[in-house]
Every structure is written in structure tokens, then in C-alpha cells.
Amino acid sequence: MTQAVLRRMAVWILACCIGLAWSADVPGSSCIPVVSYLPLDAEAVGTDSNGIPALGTYERISPDGRFVLRSFSGRRLGEVSLMELSSGPDGRIRAYRTPLSNEAFPVQGSWRYLVDVDGRHFRLRDVLRSEEGAKPLFQGGMRGFYAAASELDARQAPDPSLIWIRSMSWPQGDRSGQGTGPLQVRTIAIRDDGRSAEVVSDTGPQFICSSRQAADGGVYTLPMISVDGREFAAIPINPRVGQPSMRVYGLSAVIPGADHGCEPRVDLLASPGKAVFAFPGRASAMLAYTDNASVYFVDRRSPLQDQVFRIDDERTQVLASAFPGFTRDGRIVFGATWQDCTADRRCENRAGYVVADPYQNADYRQQVQRLGLSPEKACITHADVQRERRHFASERELAP
């Protein structure tokens, strides 16, 4: 056999291999739906006063979109439950009971811990395995209703071997005192060997934003800390400049941080529900919020930050139940009710979770193109979703 023939055979074999690899990758490389709907089963979660499957009062979304922490879940599942979503639109949703109290919250970014309102931290995998029997690891951070927390980047901390958590809340008292107030943050460091964990450093509660009093006053509502713990969004109730509106401020990049100047970053010029942060991206950093039962998102790149984009409805009478959440790959997930209607206009009420890809939003794409910007990605793919689920399961030592 001549060398020319061998070369032609090698090229043919290589082309076949490339073709097979490409064909195998096509399903994973395809875009997820622009909007998809995952209905809850009433037999699993119970029903609300309208007879439809019960949603939580608030829902927090895990970084991979697999888990939903539902606060005030209803009688059947207790005060707080964990819902496990399938990776496809036709999969079953599994429910887990938890030992947590209403308005418990995850540590954003990692979801390493779930935090009760009394400051007790539970390991996520322990709650999934033991449900109501899970035991807390330690107690610390901000406590009470309306608290939120994020895991900081330990590589930028004085001791990278520790886990650093920054939490935010109003000053704590009884429930009647919650709603508005001056803001506080607290940063703790945790030594965690995988079996036990303890607090080894604690800044204690720190009042913040004193430098903003002349412009924004000292009383805020609806605060939410960013995924990386370096920003927050809140509405100043009695601003000295302008009208009350949702604004984004900076927190100290220093860990643990003693001086939080609350530098203004973005003013949404609106007073919606609580604004939530996307994971920091290569080109954009999105915010999403609920207003009048619809979900909107904002791309904070300067040419786009004054433009708001609405999540399209693929069903009838879609009503978001609370603020949304972002996955690490950029999906927006929120609880909602909607109607599934047939061609002859017979409709059935549903409740569950809506998953949206903001990068495929028609209005957003049009504006990005008009402004000559480079989109962070064309769409979120099925491969992206599976990659995040595998990554999160590995991080948290969970079954895939």
C-alpha cells in the first residue's frame, strides 16, 4: 500500500471520527427552550386555597438549578422544603422536608450551607439525606427574617483555607420590627473538615452606609446581597436625592472588610420587588426582579443598564409568586402559576417553576445587536445545564 493511499485513508478516518464526535455533541450543543414550565404535583406538595399545587412564599435557586429552597411551603411539607427539579421538562419533581424555619436561606454562590433564621448552619447534603433529622454544624452570621448570605472568594482572604461568609440583614428584633431599617453586614470564617465545622473568626454585626446618609438617608428596604458578597441591592425609603428606587451599592472587596462605603453602582429608577444578582459573568452582570407578578432582567453593561427586558410568557396568565433566582450558567428560575390551554380554549390551572434563557429573549437580542455589543453567549445549551449539574453535585458531594 502506497503512502498516498495511507494518507487518504488516514484523512478519511479522521473525518469520520470528527463527524461522529460532532454528531454526538449536537443534542448537548442545542439551546434549551427560551421558556419552559415544570408543573408541581398536588399529591406531592398539597394544594393552596385555590386548589392548585402549593408554591412557597419565597424560593431560592441552587447554582445548578437542581434544587429550590421553598420557604413557608404549606401544611404538607412544613415551613421550609427542598424541591429537586429534573433536568428536562417532563421529569418528576421530588420534595424533601427540612428542619428549617420560615425564611431560611442558602449561602449563595456555593450553597454549601442552608441557614436557619436563628443562625444555625446545616450542610446541604445532610438535609437531603436526613431531611428533618439533619443536625446543624454551627451557629453564626446575621440572624432573623430577611437575612441573606454569600460565600466570599477565599483566594482573596487572609487565610484561604477557611470558608468566608458575608451576611446582610436589618437589625434583628421581633417580626413586627422587620420591614425597613439601617443595614448591617457580618463576616464569619469557618474551619470545615468535611465532618464538623466551627466559627473561627467573626466581625460581629457592622452598621454600613453611613457615608450615604446625606443622599439616601439611613433606612432601606428589600436588601439582597450579591452572589459574590461584594454588592447589594436595596431601596432607600427616604432618600434626600431623587425618589425611592431600587439601587445597587458596593461592599468592601477586602475580606473580612471593616469599611463598607456602599458606593452607588446602578439605579434601576423603579421600585420593584427584591432584585437578585446573577453570577458574575465574562461580559455582563445581570439583575432580575419581579414587578406586578412578571419577571424582568437588566444587563448592567452601561449601554444596556437603563433598559429592562421582560421574560416572555409561553403560557396563559403566568403570574410569578416571588423574586426569581439565577443559575451559574445564567438561567432565570422562578415559582409561578399559569394556565395550560387547549386549542378549544379549555384551560387548566398549574403551579410550579418557570425556567427562562435571557440570552434568547427576542427584545434583548435585538438591543444587543443594535448597540453592537458582543453577547456573553448565544444561548444556554443543554450541555451547559448538564455541566452545571455535574459540577455542583461534585462540589457538594451529591449523587448526580
BELFEN-V302430 format. One record per backbone hydrogen bond with DSSP energy under -1.0 kcal/mol. CO is the residue of the C=O (numbers start at 1). NH is the residue of the N-H. E is the energy in kcal/mol with one decimal. If there is no record, write none. Layout:
co: {CO:CO}
nh: {NH:NH}
e: {E:E}
This chain:
co: {2:3:4:5:6:7:8:9:10:11:12:13:14:15:16:17:18:19:20:21:22:25:28:30:34:36:38:41:41:42:46:48:52:58:60:62:63:66:67:68:69:70:71:74:79:81:82:83:84:94:96:101:105:107:108:108:112:113:114:115:116:117:119:120:121:122:123:124:125:126:127:130:131:138:148:149:150:153:154:159:163:164:165:166:167:168:169:174:175:181:183:184:185:186:187:188:189:189:190:191:196:198:201:206:209:210:212:213:215:215:219:220:221:224:226:230:231:232:233:234:235:246:247:248:248:249:260:263:266:270:276:284:285:286:287:288:289:290:291:293:294:295:296:297:298:301:301:304:309:316:319:325:327:331:332:333:334:335:336:337:338:339:340:342:346:348:350:351:352:353:354:355:356:357:358:361:362:363:364:365:366:367:368:369:380:381:382:383:384:385:386:387:388:389:390:391:392:393}
nh: {6:7:8:9:10:11:12:13:14:15:16:17:18:19:20:21:22:23:24:25:26:29:383:382:357:355:353:44:45:46:54:51:48:71:69:65:328:85:62:83:60:81:57:78:72:70:96:68:94:84:82:104:115:111:110:151:124:107:122:105:119:144:140:116:137:114:127:128:129:130:131:133:134:121:168:108:166:156:157:162:190:152:188:150:186:148:184:177:178:220:208:169:206:167:203:165:200:201:163:198:193:191:189:185:212:213:216:217:240:241:237:181:235:233:229:251:226:249:224:247:221:268:234:265:266:232:209:250:248:246:288:281:300:278:298:276:296:273:294:320:291:311:289:309:287:304:305:307:297:339:337:333:330:327:356:325:354:321:352:319:350:316:348:345:342:340:338:40:336:38:334:36:332:360:361:365:366:367:368:369:370:371:373:372:32:385:386:387:388:389:390:391:392:393:394:395:396:398}
e: {-2.2:-2.6:-2.3:-2.6:-2.5:-2.6:-2.3:-2.7:-2.6:-2.5:-2.4:-2.5:-2.6:-2.6:-2.8:-2.6:-2.8:-2.8:-2.4:-1.3:-1.1:-2.2:-3.2:-2.2:-2.5:-2.5:-2.4:-1.2:-1.9:-2.4:-2.0:-2.0:-2.6:-2.8:-2.7:-1.9:-3.6:-3.5:-2.5:-2.7:-1.8:-2.1:-2.9:-1.1:-2.5:-3.1:-2.7:-2.3:-2.1:-3.3:-2.4:-1.3:-3.5:-2.6:-1.1:-2.2:-1.6:-2.3:-3.1:-2.2:-2.1:-3.5:-2.2:-2.9:-3.4:-2.8:-1.8:-2.2:-1.9:-3.1:-1.9:-2.3:-2.0:-3.2:-2.9:-2.7:-2.5:-2.0:-1.7:-1.8:-2.9:-2.9:-2.6:-2.3:-2.1:-1.9:-2.4:-1.5:-1.7:-2.3:-2.0:-2.0:-2.6:-2.8:-2.4:-2.7:-2.7:-1.1:-2.6:-1.8:-1.9:-2.5:-2.4:-2.0:-1.5:-1.3:-3.7:-1.6:-1.4:-2.0:-2.6:-1.7:-2.6:-2.4:-1.3:-2.8:-2.7:-2.9:-2.0:-2.6:-1.8:-2.8:-2.2:-3.4:-1.1:-2.1:-1.3:-2.2:-3.2:-3.5:-2.1:-1.3:-1.2:-2.5:-2.7:-2.9:-2.8:-2.6:-1.6:-2.9:-2.8:-2.9:-2.2:-2.5:-2.1:-2.6:-1.6:-2.6:-2.6:-2.5:-2.0:-2.9:-1.4:-2.0:-2.7:-2.0:-3.1:-2.5:-2.5:-2.7:-3.2:-1.8:-2.2:-1.9:-2.3:-2.4:-2.0:-3.3:-2.3:-3.1:-1.9:-2.5:-2.4:-1.3:-1.2:-2.7:-2.1:-2.1:-2.6:-2.3:-2.4:-2.3:-2.3:-1.0:-2.7:-1.9:-2.4:-2.5:-2.3:-2.2:-2.4:-2.6:-2.8:-2.3:-2.1:-2.5:-2.6:-2.9}
